[in-house]
Each structure stands twice: as structure tokens, then as C-alpha cells.
Amino acid sequence: MAKRIGLVSLGCPKNTVDAEIMLRKLVDAGYEIVTETETADIVIVNTCAFIESAKQESIDTILEMGDFKEDGSIKKILVTGCLAERYGDEVQAQMPEVDGVIGIGANADIVAVCDRLLAGEEGVTEFPPKDRLPLCGARELTTPPYTAYLKIAEGCSNNCSYCAIPAIRGPFRSRPLDEVVAEAETIAAKGVKELVLVAQDTSRYGEDLAGKSLLPELLGRLNAVEGLEWIRVLYCYPERITDELLDAIAANDKVCKYLDIPMQHADGAILRAMHRAGDKASLLALVKHIREKVPGVAIRSTFICGFPGETDEAFTTLSEFLNEARLDRVGFFAYSREEGTPAYDLPDQVDAEVAAHRVEVLTEQQNRIADDLLDAAFGATYDVLVEGYDAYTDSYYGRTYMDAPDIDNNVIFTSGYRVDDGDIVPVEMFDKDDGTLIGEAV
């Protein structure tokens, strides 16, 4: 009987790619993937530890798998990913339901580790150097068949003062250009239509290989890959948005006119304390320039509320920026104080309740802006990537180029002809409901 493996991957799409590489190694070694984790012989919890809420979700998931193990339905639990890399000793010492903990560099040894656990070895731990983490190799895709992520680099060297990722994942290292394109071709041959490029900082891609960003060249190469229809770029840093990159986005028809730019704040003093560049004026100028160079572009960003030293005046600056920039998609987070980061010891820490309240205030403000933007879309026709059908409402749902998977909005629409998941169909918008555009297939 085949050994049954279950895997729960938490956190970002980059973690998803790591999980897919591990799954393929296990499948090639004769393991059987089960979607109901409680029926697995061994469950891998691929954890996240970026902020406090992510750490708590990882711990809760491990405990949930522990309940299944206590009931006798799971034999072994293996913890991988960022929580394991960052707090491996604590996980092993404080969570008796866990049978093994490995750092990200041990992902390459996932088959041997699982074999050892199922053979009865207790307390398996491995923490090799981070740069042993596989960046390439066959993957068992876990996303819908029409969408896949492609990780073009690993680690981060930006060293933002609030972020633990450089300590967890190591310095930034790009994958070779030809290797990335070859993987894209393999993915497209499986029928994937939407390719989402991810890294800690995609706009930095290639700097360590060629002394300059290779992202514009990569977009041109990917635009020629047969079968791909949408190419989406996530996580570009503001100071690395060059005219060359914007020209590549504008010129390549398969590249979504969509930029995810984590600005994090708009007050100059706060940004400097974050070890980031810019201020309200420079960011507004950047937004204006992007829109001039790439007509119709959708700009997404994220912002941190409650960073140490964020005064009422600094918060007002951020609020004013949002009102003037009128960004298309925005996410807000309360500052998470992470041990080992420079910001952890900064003076003037903001009370957690104040930070949470500021998130609520900005969320309500941005919702009003988003509502106005939805009104402006009435009467326009957008291509929509179909993701499913709701029999209760007899309608379909999907995403436009302005919406990244699992992050942004959906579109709900009816159709007088049959459409299937993965189709890209033109939809005319005529209404909205709770932040969602409503339309009809043309």
C-alpha cells in the first residue's frame, strides 16, 4: 500500500511553490497525496512566521493536526517552512504532537525525512544552510489548473527594519533567466493560462546575476511562451519601478497591466525608520508616472499602521496620501513587533489597540474610494478569467486583470452561453454589490 501524504501550506504563494516542489518529490518516491489530511499517514504543515497572526495560524494548524493524530487517524506530523526555520527548537520542545521539524534548507531531503519518520525514528530535526532550499525542480501544482505561481528569486536583502524575512530566508538570490523561462514553458504546456511571478522583491530580479534588473527582459521572454495568456507580477518595490519595467508592462500584451507595490507608509520619517525610501510627494509622483506610462494600470499596495513613532500627524499623512492616490487595491496591517528585527527595540511603540483602530479607519476610507472606482467601471467591458459557477444564483464568478488570485476582488456575471473554468470571456459591467462588480458576458 502506498504511503499517504497530506500537506497544509500556509502563508504566501512563495511558500506554496516550496510545498509543490516537496509534493512532487514525494509523489515520484511513491507517496500518495490525500486531500483529507486526517486520512494521511504523515501530514506536513508548511508554516508561515512573517507576522504574529501568521505564527498563530501555524500553531493552531499544528494543534489541529495533533487532534487528528490523537484520534489515531494520523501517524506522524512534520513541521516545515518559516516557523520551523525560525523557531525549530521551540516547536520541538513545546509541541509534543510534532514528530519532526526541518528548516527550509532540508526541503531537498523531504523524502528521506518522511521515510525516517514512518520507519519509527523519533524527533527528526534537520537545519542545513538556507541556500540548500530547492529553487527549481518538478512541481505538483496545487492551484486551479488555469493558474500557477512562478518563484523567480528567493530570500531578501532589503532589510526593512520591521521584517524577519532576511533572517528566515537568507539574502536575495535570483534564478537564472533561462531556467525561469523553461519552467514557464513547462507550466504552460500543462494548460496553465495565468502565470503569477513571485519573489520577496520581483523588481530586484537579476541584480545579483547581471548587475541590473532582468525583470523587463524576463517579461518579454515570457510574453512569447505559447499557451500563456496572462502574466502577473507581484511585490515590486517603489524605488525599483523603472521606465524600462513600465515600458515592458505596457508593450507586452500578455503582461497584466497590474502592479503590486508594497509602499508600507507615506510619511517620510516613518519610511526612514522602516529603512525604506520615499515620502508622500515622491510616492504620489510615482503613482502619477506609472499611470501615464501604463494607461489603465491597476495599482495595488499594502500599508502598515502603528509602526513605532507613528504620530497622529504621520497617520494623517498616510490618510491624505490614500485620498490623493486613489489606489485600485489596498491592504492594511497593524504593525507586528518581531523579535530580532531593528524595529523591535525602537522607542515610541504604538499601542496595539491604537494600531488596530487606525487599520479600521483606513479600511473604511479606502472602501469609499474603491466604491467610487467600481461606479466608474459601469458600462465598461473587461476580460474575466472564469473561476467557477454558483448554481444558487445561476451566475459565474472570476477575476479581471485588476485582481490577483486569493488577494483581490471577484466579478460576478451571467452568461447566455456556456463558459468553463479557465475560460477568459468579455464581461460588460453594470452593477456592484458589496465591493464586487456585476456584469453579463458579451
C-alpha positions, 0 to 999 in steps of 0.5 A, spaced: 500 500 500 502 506 498 504 511 503 499 517 504 501 524 504 497 530 506 500 537 506 497 544 509 501 550 506 500 556 509 502 563 508 504 566 501 504 563 494 512 563 495 511 558 500 506 554 496 511 553 490 516 550 496 510 545 498 509 543 490 516 542 489 516 537 496 509 534 493 512 532 487 518 529 490 514 525 494 509 523 489 515 520 484 518 516 491 511 513 491 507 517 496 500 518 495 497 525 496 490 525 500 486 531 500 483 529 507 489 530 511 486 526 517 486 520 512 494 521 511 499 517 514 504 523 515 501 530 514 506 536 513 504 543 515 508 548 511 508 554 516 508 561 515 512 566 521 512 573 517 507 576 522 504 574 529 497 572 526 501 568 521 505 564 527 498 563 530 495 560 524 501 555 524 500 553 531 493 552 531 494 548 524 499 544 528 494 543 534 489 541 529 493 536 526 495 533 533 487 532 534 487 528 528 493 524 530 490 523 537 484 520 534 489 515 531 487 517 524 494 520 523 501 517 524 506 522 524 506 530 523 512 534 520 513 541 521 516 545 515 517 552 512 518 559 516 516 557 523 520 551 523 526 555 520 525 560 525 523 557 531 525 549 530 527 548 537 521 551 540 516 547 536 520 541 538 520 542 545 513 545 546 509 541 541 509 534 543 504 532 537 510 534 532 514 528 530 519 532 526 521 539 524 526 541 518 528 548 516 527 550 509 534 548 507 532 540 508 526 541 503 531 537 498 531 531 503 523 531 504 523 524 502 528 521 506 525 525 512 518 522 511 521 515 510 525 516 517 519 518 520 514 512 518 520 507 519 519 509 527 525 514 528 523 519 533 524 527 533 527 528 526 530 535 526 534 537 520 537 545 519 542 545 513 544 552 510 538 556 507 541 556 500 540 548 500 532 550 499 530 547 492 529 553 487 527 549 481 525 542 480 518 538 478 512 541 481 505 538 483 501 544 482 496 545 487 492 551 484 486 551 479 489 548 473 488 555 469 493 558 474 500 557 477 505 561 481 512 562 478 518 563 484 523 567 480 528 569 486 528 567 493 530 570 500 531 578 501 536 583 502 532 589 503 532 589 510 526 593 512 527 594 519 520 591 521 521 584 517 524 577 519 524 575 512 532 576 511 533 572 517 528 566 515 530 566 508 537 568 507 539 574 502 536 575 495 538 570 490 535 570 483 534 564 478 537 564 472 533 567 466 533 561 462 531 556 467 525 561 469 523 561 462 523 553 461 519 552 467 514 557 464 514 553 458 513 547 462 507 550 466 504 552 460 504 546 456 500 543 462 494 548 460 496 553 465 493 560 462 495 565 468 502 565 470 503 569 477 511 571 478 513 571 485 519 573 489 520 577 496 522 583 491 520 581 483 523 588 481 530 586 484 530 580 479 537 579 476 541 584 480 545 579 483 546 575 476 547 581 471 548 587 475 541 590 473 534 588 473 532 582 468 525 583 470 523 587 463 527 582 459 524 576 463 517 579 461 518 579 454 521 572 454 515 570 457 510 574 453 512 569 447 511 562 451 505 559 447 499 557 451 500 563 456 495 568 456 496 572 462 502 574 466 502 577 473 507 580 477 507 581 484 511 585 490 515 590 486 518 595 490 517 603 489 524 605 488 525 599 483 519 601 478 523 603 472 521 606 465 524 600 462 519 595 467 513 600 465 515 600 458 515 592 458 508 592 462 505 596 457 508 593 450 507 586 452 500 584 451 500 578 455 503 582 461 497 584 466 497 591 466 497 590 474 502 592 479 503 590 486 507 595 490 508 594 497 509 602 499 508 600 507 507 608 509 507 615 506 510 619 511 517 620 510 520 619 517 516 613 518 519 610 511 526 612 514 525 608 520 522 602 516 529 603 512 525 604 506 525 610 501 520 615 499 515 620 502 508 622 500 510 627 494 515 622 491 510 616 492 504 620 489 509 622 483 510 615 482 503 613 482 502 619 477 508 616 472 506 609 472 499 611 470 501 615 464 506 610 462 501 604 463 494 607 461 489 603 465 494 600 470 491 597 476 495 599 482 495 595 488 499 596 495 499 594 502 500 599 508 502 598 515 499 602 521 502 603 528 509 602 526 513 605 532 513 613 532 507 613 528 504 620 530 497 622 529 500 627 524 504 621 520 497 617 520 494 623 517 499 623 512 498 616 510 490 618 510 491 624 505 496 620 501 490 614 500 485 620 498 490 623 493 492 616 490 486 613 489 489 606 489 485 600 485 487 595 491 489 596 498 491 592 504 492 594 511 496 591 517 497 593 524 504 593 525 507 586 528 513 587 533 518 581 531 523 579 535 530 580 532 528 585 527 531 593 528 524 595 529 523 591 535 527 595 540 525 602 537 522 607 542 515 610 541 511 603 540 504 604 538 499 601 542 496 595 539 489 597 540 491 604 537 494 600 531 488 596 530 483 602 530 487 606 525 487 599 520 479 600 521 479 607 519 483 606 513 479 600 511 473 604 511 476 610 507 479 606 502 472 602 501 469 609 499 474 610 494 474 603 491 466 604 491 467 610 487 472 606 482 467 600 481 461 606 479 466 608 474 467 601 471 459 601 469 458 600 462 465 598 461 467 591 458 473 587 461 476 580 460 474 575 466 478 569 467 472 564 469 473 561 476 467 557 477 459 557 477 454 558 483 448 554 481 444 558 487 444 564 483 445 561 476 451 566 475 459 565 474 464 568 478 472 570 476 477 575 476 479 581 471 486 583 470 485 588 476 485 582 481 490 577 483 488 570 485 486 569 493 488 577 494 483 581 490 476 582 488 471 577 484 466 579 478 460 576 478 456 575 471 451 571 467 452 568 461 447 566 455 452 561 453 456 556 456 463 558 459 468 553 463 473 554 468 479 557 465 475 560 460 477 568 459 470 571 456 468 579 455 464 581 461 460 588 460 459 591 467 453 594 470 452 593 477 456 592 484 454 589 490 458 589 496 465 591 493 464 586 487 462 588 480 456 585 476 456 584 469 453 579 463 458 576 458 458 579 451 
